[in-house]
Amino acid sequence: MKLQIILEPSEEGGFTATVPSLPGCISEGVDRESALKNIQEAIELYLEPVADDSQFSEQAETVELSV
């Protein structure tokens, strides 16, 4: 999976990395390399399934949608 990352210098120093397609997925690093490493970890955690994700009501259905 390829995702677009926005990497920008922070006012306090270092870099901030955000993933526009994953709301709230933000990380920082003291340099570009650490910011990219940290955002990769943040993406993995963001996408990691949690036990609550599989609990749906009996009326729930799965639907696929192409956009």
C-alpha positions in Angstrom: 0.0 0.0 0.0 1.3 3.4 -0.9 0.2 6.5 1.0 1.0 10.2 0.5 2.9 11.7 3.4 3.2 15.4 4.1 6.5 16.2 5.7 7.1 19.7 6.9 9.6 21.5 9.1 8.3 22.2 12.7 8.7 25.6 14.2 10.3 24.0 17.3 12.8 22.1 15.1 12.6 18.7 13.5 9.8 17.6 11.2 6.1 16.8 11.4 4.6 14.1 9.2 0.9 13.7 8.4 -1.1 11.3 6.3 -4.0 13.1 4.7 -5.9 9.9 3.8 -5.7 8.8 7.5 -7.3 11.5 9.6 -5.4 12.1 12.9 -2.4 10.0 11.8 0.5 12.4 12.7 4.0 12.0 14.0 7.2 13.9 14.4 11.0 13.4 14.3 14.1 15.3 15.0 15.1 14.9 11.3 13.5 13.7 8.1 14.6 10.1 8.5 13.2 9.8 12.0 10.0 11.5 11.1 9.5 9.1 8.2 10.3 6.1 10.5 7.9 7.4 13.1 5.1 8.0 10.7 5.5 4.5 9.2 5.0 3.1 12.8 2.0 5.4 13.3 0.4 4.2 10.1 0.9 0.5 11.1 -0.7 1.2 14.4 -3.5 3.2 12.8 -4.4 0.4 10.4 -3.9 -2.4 13.0 -7.2 -4.2 13.7 -8.5 -4.0 17.2 -11.0 -6.4 19.0 -13.7 -3.7 18.9 -13.6 -3.5 15.1 -15.2 -6.9 14.8 -18.2 -6.3 17.0 -21.2 -5.4 14.9 -24.9 -5.7 15.5 -26.8 -8.6 14.1 -28.4 -6.3 11.5 -25.0 -5.2 10.1 -24.0 -6.1 6.6 -20.7 -5.8 4.6 -20.8 -3.7 1.5 -18.0 -2.9 -0.9 -17.9 0.4 -2.6 -15.6 1.6 -5.4 -14.7 5.3 -5.6 
